[in-house]
């Protein structure tokens, strides 16, 4: 697994909402290699719960891409 996955729990505990959001972006940007939609969604959900202003929008984007990927299988 990549560094995003290895540090997920540690970073969420840190309460640094911007860092959590950035990890979500990293997971999302690496989706082609891993198709780890759940990792990105988990990170965006956590960032959203901590008040990040863009997390909800990115969560919706990931969900839309995930839906298309599942339909394409």
Wavefront OBJ file of the C-alpha trace (Angstrom):
o trace
v 0.000 0.000 0.000
v 1.041 3.582 -0.477
v 1.924 6.168 2.163
v -1.645 7.430 2.238
v -2.887 4.066 3.436
v -0.011 3.577 5.861
v -0.634 6.878 7.640
v -4.426 7.066 7.510
v -5.161 6.342 11.177
v -2.298 8.484 12.460
v -3.366 11.476 10.382
v -7.029 11.250 11.319
v -6.049 11.197 14.988
v -3.961 14.316 14.419
v -7.162 16.372 13.896
v -5.435 18.379 11.126
v -8.389 18.794 8.788
v -6.385 20.264 5.898
v -3.892 17.412 6.074
v -6.705 14.847 6.105
v -8.262 16.550 3.083
v -4.915 16.529 1.267
v -4.562 12.799 1.965
v -8.007 12.351 0.435
v -6.832 14.214 -2.657
v -3.740 12.004 -2.852
v -5.865 8.872 -2.584
v -8.193 10.238 -5.254
v -5.336 11.214 -7.592
v -3.896 7.700 -7.283
v -7.222 6.038 -8.027
v -6.085 4.809 -11.445
v -3.417 2.604 -9.930
v -5.414 1.288 -7.001
v -9.086 2.158 -7.571
v -9.293 2.728 -3.834
v -12.462 4.771 -3.784
v -13.184 3.807 -0.187
v -9.892 5.300 1.062
v -10.613 8.644 -0.611
v -14.225 8.599 0.600
v -13.146 7.813 4.173
v -10.665 10.685 4.181
v -13.110 13.147 2.640
v -15.793 12.053 5.104
v -13.424 12.685 7.994
v -12.393 16.068 6.595
v -16.052 16.943 6.034
v -16.927 16.052 9.633
v -14.149 18.390 10.783
v -15.513 21.250 8.688
v -13.361 21.308 5.545
v -15.250 23.444 2.993
v -14.414 21.339 -0.093
v -14.602 17.834 1.337
v -18.316 17.324 0.614
v -17.897 18.276 -3.041
v -14.932 15.917 -3.504
v -16.796 13.119 -1.715
v -19.623 13.494 -4.259
v -17.138 13.450 -7.141
v -15.503 10.250 -5.885
v -18.930 8.625 -5.489
v -19.867 9.550 -9.057
v -16.640 8.095 -10.451
v -17.075 4.981 -8.327
v -20.575 4.480 -9.703
v -19.320 4.764 -13.282
v -16.449 2.346 -12.572
v -18.811 -0.245 -11.093
v -21.205 0.076 -14.035
v -18.294 -0.378 -16.445
v -17.194 -3.698 -14.962
l 1 2 3 4 5 6 7 8 9 10 11 12 13 14 15 16 17 18 19 20 21 22 23 24 25 26 27 28 29 30 31 32 33 34 35 36 37 38 39 40 41 42 43 44 45 46 47 48 49 50 51 52 53 54 55 56 57 58 59 60 61 62 63 64 65 66 67 68 69 70 71 72 73
